[in-house]
Amino acid sequence: MFIATGAGTGYLPKAPGTWGSLLGVALWFGLRHLGPASYVLIIAALFLVGAACAGAAEKIVDHADPGLVVIDEIVGQLIALTAAPHHPLAVLAAFLLFRLFDILKPFPVGWFDRHIHGGLGIMLDDVIAGLYALLLVQIIWRLANP
């Protein structure tokens, strides 16, 4: 439960996914100086551990995709921040875009959310939302800073 709830951030009142995303941003600050391969390996490890822990938490609380599970938001946020410039506006854009895609669930985010269940399903929709945010942040940053 500790990992699934993002060290307890999933228990914070109102919008646990946002709290989990903020924890993802905090983790990024500690990981941002790693090389690309190390950064991606950490995300992959968190994804695998997160899927197992999210699935276990789902069984413990006896509820599908419970809001208190935020490891998926942490991983999605870390994906959104992959290769992000070390600039406050880039970090803010990655945070806001990830939250937007996680909430609105554009295709295929919503499809994964509705059709893939268990720990893997909990994680995958946020991975896709993170990839959307990553792509958009990179495009916006390159257009704004030619």
N, C-alpha and C positions, 0 to 999 in steps of 0.2 A: 504494500500500500504506500510505503514511503516514496518509492520511485514512481508509481502510477500517479500519485497525487502531487508530484513535483515538490517533494520535501514538505508537503502539507499545504502548498499554495492552492490546491484544488478545494480546500476547505474554507478558504477566505470567502466572505460574503459578496454577493453580487458579481456576476461575470467571471466565474473561475477560469474560463478560457483566456480571458484577457490577462489575468494574473499569471497564468502559465506562460503566455507569450512574453510577458515582461520578464519572467525568470529566464526565458530563452535569450532575451536581449542581454541580460546580466551575464549569462554564461558565455555569450558571444564575445563580450568584452574581455573575458579571460582566455578565450580561444583564438581571437582574431589574428594573433601574431604567428600562429602555427602555419606551416606550409600547407598547400592545398591538399596533398595526399593525407596528411595527418588529420586535417579538419574533416575531410570526407569520411575517413575511417572512424572517427569519433561519432559522427552523425549516423553512420551505418550501425555501429555498435549500440548506440542509444535506440535506434529503430528496432533492432532485434530484441534487446532487453525490454524496451518499452512495449513491444507487441506482447511479449510473454506476461509482463506485469499488468498491462491493461486488461488482458484476457482473464487473468487471475482476479483482479479487482472487480471485474464485471460479475464474476461468480460469487465473490465474497459479499457484495452488496445486493446480489440477485436482481440486477437491473441492467438492461442493454445500454451500452455506451453512456455510463453515468457521468454527469457533469463534473464530478470531483476528480475524474481521471483527466489530467492535463499534460501527461508526458507526450501526447500527440501534438499539442500546441507548442511544447518546447522544441520538439524535433522539427515541426513545420516552420517555426520561427528561425531556427538555426539554418534551415535550408534557404529561407528567404534572404538571410543575411550572408549567404555564401558569396565570397568575393565582393562584398559590399565595401565601398570606399569608407575610410575611417573619417567620416564626416557626419555631424549630427543630423543633417537633412536626409542623407542616404539611410541612416539607421531609422529615423522617423518614418520615412517613406516605406521601408521594408516592413516595419511594424504595422503601419496603417493598412498597407495593401494586403499583408497576410491576414489581418483581422477581417478585412472586407471580403476576401475570397473565402475565408473559413465560415463566415456568417452567411453570405449570399449563396455559396456552393454552386458556382457555374459548372456546366458540364466539363469534364466528367467527375468533378468533386462530389456533387450530389448523388451521382450514380453509385460511386464507391460507398458513400455514406449509407445509401439505402440497400445495397445489394451484397456487400461483403460484411460479414459479421465477425464477432469475436475480437480478439486483440489485434489481428491483422487489419480488420475493417476499421477499427477505431483509429489506427495509425494512418492508413492509406489516404483517406480523404484529406488529412492535414498535410501529407507529403505533397499531394497534387496542388493544394492551395499554396504551399510554400514554393513549389516550382513556378506557379503562375506569378507570384510576387517577385521571386528571384528574376525571372525573365523581364518583367515590367520595370523593376528597379534598374537593371542593367541597361535597358533601352532608354529609359528616361535620363539616367545619369550620362550616358554617352551623347544623347541629343543636347542636353543642357551644358555639357562640357566638351565641346568638340576639340 
